[in-house]
């Protein structure tokens, strides 16, 4: 699992080894309770001294990632006193999460929601389907995009991930096959495995996109119980399926009676026009077994932790049972805030946000062309990240090295069902422009150290 854990030319062996182990803990590859090899065994396998192993373990113990007891060895105790994907270092730049800051106008929406909250305090606060006003606003957006929807076809959830988990619990069980794109959103893979189902990957070309013939063959041969697809600014590739492709794919799913969860978390981040004028939702073609998942996290703010499911009334009724096993409804106050943000003024603010994010996308692309000229990528028409092809298979090694340069990265292997994708790296552009430029400078230095180059000017980036 550690692979090429040591940066070439590095004399910080203990720091490099600790960073490599930490990366696997934060990525979930070393779950809590995993017992580490004995110091002597680890030293022999890695060809290093026990002193180096001891120093690396000391670092991990200080960070709270592992615990040790005399006679019992060491084991993964937690994800550390730092939140996964962040760091105690003040200068660390987070390129592991594809999420922007809160939408301008958030505080005004909070103030309005605070006044409206009084009308709900006399009730019990449990809204299983969601706040009626919010369901109406969400349904109206689907209608505007060409998918007839009533508020009764909307269920508000505690985020898009929670929505997907609810759908999985209803549709799939142990041993069932779930069709997914390759690459795809890592948490979706984890959710499938958590239900003891089997993810079945279908290759997604980074330029041409979806292969209808390949998807049809996978549906015919694997007979999946459900599919999970992201057809609007796909995470991580940024690709978008055109209307003709949606009609063909939706017809296939409808004819085969294959349920599909369509993740539209990024649909509002369209940099080439108003999302209302984009391709119709896939659910418009996929029949009554399509469940569309939406989210406020990417377009409004992740701190709201709100998502929703758009489906037939029959499917939503079936979702009630698995929902009661997960939660009893989303927070009322958060729903009041989001309902305010989905009013016309909120969409005007979102249009301004799209202009800002497009500039950040172009800034990241320009910085990569300057500092990482050997990297290639397709400029996405929307979404929150660039899917970069690296000059050699080094994504995991680069993520380890970048942490020592003050940048948190998610290696390409996290986006594959069975790992791999070492020639690929997702770089989000949700940070302010000046931070994006600095992050690319640091990543460039990390890449140079991984590849053993000596042409990076000393002092260009802070190295620990």
N, C-alpha and C positions, 0 to 999 in steps of 0.2 A: 504493500500500500504506500509506503513512503517513497519508493522510487528514487529519483534524483533529488534527494532532499537537501543536499549541500550545494550552496551557490559556488560556482567555479571561482577559484582564487580566494574564497572567503576564509578568514581566520577565525570567524565567529561560529565555530562548529556547534557549540551548545545552543546558541541563539537560533541557528538555522534548524536544528533538530526540534527544538521546542516549538518553533513556528510551524514546522511541517505537521507535528502531532496536533497542534491547536487547530490548524486548518481542517483536519479530518474530523475533529470533535465538533467544530462549528458547522461543518457540512453534514453532520449526522452519520458519517461513515464509521465513527467510533462512538457508539451509544453509551449512555451512562451505565456503569457496571462492567464495561469491558475491561478485562484484566490484561495488563501490559506484561510483556515478557520480562523475565528476571534481568537484572542489570548485566550479569555476565553473558547471558544468552544474547541480549540485544547488542552488546559490544562486539561479540564474535560475529554476529550476522552482518553488522554494519562495517566491521573492520576498523573500529575506533577504540579508544581507551575507555575504561570504566569511569575514569575521572570525567571525561566529556559526557558520558551518559548520566552520571550523577548530577553534573551541573545543569543539564537539560531538564532532568526531573525536578530539580530544585526550583527552576523557573516556573514549571508547570504547577508545582504545589503552591508557590507564592501567588499565582494567578487563580488558584482555586479550581483548576481543571482536573487535577488528579489528587488522590489521597493515598497514603501509604501507611502500613503498619508492619512492625518488625515481625518476621515470620510469615506474613501474609502477602507481601509484595505490594504492588501499586495497581490502581485501577482508576478508570475515568469516573470522577465523582460528580461532576456537573459541567455545564457549559461555561463555568468561570464566573468571577464577580463582574465581568463585563458582559454586556448584552451581545448576543451573537450578531456578528457583522459590524460591531463597533469596537472601539478600543479605548483604553485609559489614556492614550496619548492625545495631547491637545491638537497635534498637527495632522492626525490621520484623516484622510479624505475617503469617504465611503462611495465606492463604485460597485458595491455588491448589490445594493438595492436600487431598483428602478422606480423611484417615487419622488415627486417634487414636493416643495413646501406647500403650505396651505394656500388655497386660492384667495386672492385679494377680495375683500368683502366678507371674510369669514367672521370677523368680530362684529360687524353690523348684523349678520345673520344670527349670531349668538345672542345679541341684545334683543332682537325681535323674538327669538325662540324663548328667551327668559320671560318675557311678558306673556307669551301664549301658554307657557307651562302652567300658569295658575288655573286654566280651564281644565287641566287634566289631573290636578292634585286630589280631586274628590273621588276619582276612580281608583281601581286597584293597580293600574300601570301595566298590566299584562295585555299586550296587543299581539296575538299569535300571528295574524297575517301581516300586521304592520299598521302604521298610522294611516287612516283613510286618505287624508290629504296628500301624503307622500305617495301612496299607491296610485292616486289619480295623476299626479305629476309624471310619474314614471310611465304609466300607461299612455299618456298623451305623447310622450317622446317616441314611443314605439309606433303609434299611429302616424306621427309626422314622418317617420322613416319608412313607412309603407307596410307595416305589420299591424293589422287590426287587433287591438288589445283593450280589454276592459280592466278596471281596477281589481275585479275578482280574480284575474289571471296573474296577479302580482303577489309574491310573498317576500316581505322584507326580512333580511337575515343579518347576522353579525359578520358581514364581509363576504366577498366573493368566494374565498376559500371555504368558509363555512357552508356556503350555498352548494359548492361542488361536493363537499363531504356528505351533505344531506342527500343529494341526488345519488351518490354512490351507494349509500346505505339502503336506499330504496331499490336500486336497479341491479346491483352486483353483490356477489358474496364470495366466499372462499373458493378459489379455483376458477372463477369466471374470468373471461378475457375482456380487457378494456382496450379499445383501439385508441392510440395516441400518436401525435406527430413526433418525428425525430429530426431535430431537437424539439423540446417542449419545456413548459414551465416546470421547474424542479419540484415545487410543492405538490403539483398534480400527481407526479410520479409517486411521491411519498404517500399521498392520500390513497392511491390505488393499492399500494403495497400494505398500507395499514389495514385495509379491509381484507387482506389476504387474497386479493385478486391478482391477475397477471397482466401487466401492461404489454400490449402488442404494438411495437413501433412501426410506423409507415414513414419511409424516408421523405423528407421535405427538401427539395433542391434550393440552395440559398439564393439562386437567381431566378429560376423558372417557377419555383413554388410547388404547389401540390400536383401530384401525379394521379389523375383520375383512374387510370388503368390499374395502378398499384393499389389504390384504396379499394377499388372494386374487387380485386383479387384477394386482398386481406379480409374483406367482409365475407366473401364467398368461402375462403379456406379456413379462417379462424372462427367465423361465426361469433363475433364479439357480442356480449350482452349489452354493451353500451360503448359509445365513442366519446372522446373528449377532444374538441377542436377549437383553435383560436384563429379565425379567418379574417379578423380585423387587426392589422399591425401585430402579427403573430410574435409572441414572446418565446425565443429571443430574436428571431430573424428580422422582424419588422415588416414582413410580407403581408400583402392584402389580396384576398381572392376577389376576382372580378365577378360581375353579375352572372355572366354565362357559366362560370365555374360553379357558382353557388347553385344555379338552377340544375346543373348536371349532377352535382354531389347531393343536393337535397332530394332530387328524384331517386337516386340510388338508395339513399337511406330510407326514404318513404316506402319504396317498393320492397325492400328487404325487411321492413319493420324493425329497423335497428334504432333504438333510442340514442339520442346524441345530446350531450351537454355542450353548448356553444358558449365559450367564454368571451364576452364583449367588454372586458374591463378597460380596454384601451380605445374603444370605438370613438369616443369624443375627442381624441387627440389627433385630428386630421389636419395636416398642415397644407393641404392643397384645396381646401374648400370647406363649406359647412357640412358637418356629418349628416344632416338631413338630406343632402343631395348625393350622398354616397350610395354604394350598392345596397339593395334591400337586405335585411337580416336573413341569415341562412334559414332561420325558422320559417320564413315565408314560403320555402320550398320543401322543407324536410318533414312536413306532416305533423300529426298530433302527438308524436312521440319526441318532439324536440323540446328541450328545456334550455332557455337562454339565461345566462348568468351575467349580471351587471355589477358594477362596483363604483363607490364614491372615492376609493383610495387613490386612483391614478389621476382622476380629473378634478376632484375637489380637495380631498385631504385624507391621507391614511389614518390620521388620528380619529376620524369619525367612526371607523370600523363598521361601516355599513355596506351591505350589498343587497342583491335581490335575485329572485328567480321569476322568470316569465314563462308560464306554461299553461296548458289547458286546465280547466277547473278540476277535471278528473285527476290529473297528475298531482295537482296541488293538494287535493284531498288525501291522496295516498302519501304525500310527504309529511302530513301531520304526525303520524306515528313515529318515524325516525326523528322528527324535530323535537318531540317531547323528551327523547332520550339524550338530546344534545343541549338544548336551552329552551326557555319558555317565551322567547321573543327578544327583539332588539331594544336597546334603551330608548325611552320615549323622547328624552331631551335631544339626543343625537338626531332622531328622526325629524324633530321640529326644525333643527338647524338645516338639515339636508333639504327638507321641503322648501324652506325659504331660498336656498341656493338654486333650486330648480325652477324658480320663478323667472320671468323674462330678464330681469336685471342680472340674475345669476348667470344666465347663458351669455349675456353681454360680457361679463367678467371672464367667462371661460373662453370666449373668442379672443380676448386680449391675452389670456394665458397661452393660447395656441401660438400667437405671434412670438411671445417670449420664448417658448420652448423651441420653436423653429430656429430662432437665433442661437439658442444654446446648442442645438443639433449641429448647426453650421460651424459654430465655434469649435466643437469637439472634432468635427471632421477636418477642419483646417489645421488644428493642432496635431492630429495624427499624421496628416500629410507632411507636416514640418518635422516632427520628432520621430515618427515611426514610418518612414516612407515605404518600407517593404511590406507593410500591412495593407490588406485590401478589404474593401467593404462596399456594399450597395447603400446609397443614401436612402433611408426609408421615407415614405410619404407621411408617416405618422408614427405614433408610439412614443417610446421613451429610451430607446437604446440603439446602438450600432452593433452589428454582429460581424466581428472582425476575423479575417483569416490571417493566421500568423505564418511567418516564413518557415517555421519548423514545428514539430510536435513538442510544445513546451508550456501549455496552458497551466497545468498544475504547478510546475516548477516556477512559473512566472508569478502565480498567485502567492506562493510561499515567499518568494523574493520581494514582491511588491509590499508585503506587510512590513518588511524590514525597511522599506523606503517610505513608509507612511501612507500607503494606499491599500484599501481593502478591496479585493477582487473576488468574483465568483468564477472558478475555472470552468472551462467548457464541458468538462466531464459531468458537472452537475446537471446539465441539460439533456443528457443522454440516458436512455433507459438502462443501458448496461455500461455506462461510463463512456470512455473513448472521447472523441471530439477534442483531442489534444491540440489540434491546429486551429481551434476556434476560441474566441473570448468575447463575452458580452460586455460592452461599455455603455452604461446609462449616461444620459446627459441632463439629469435632473438638478445638478448643482449649479450655482452661479457661474457665469462664464469665466471669471478670473480663476476660480477654483478648478474648473475643467482644464484650463491650460496648464496650471501647476500640476494637476494630477497626471496629465499625459507626460509632462517632463519627468516626473518621478517614475512612471511606468516604463518610459523609454530607458531610464538608467537601470531599472530592475531587469529589463529585457537584455540590456547589454551585458550585465553581470552574469545572467543565466547563460548567455551565448559565449561568454568568455572573451568579450571584446574589451579593449583597453582604451577606447577613444572617447570615453565620457569624461568631460572636464571635471577635475576634482572640485568639490564643493558645490556642484550643480544642484544636488538635492541632499537633504538631510538623511544620513544613513546611521542606523543604530545597530 
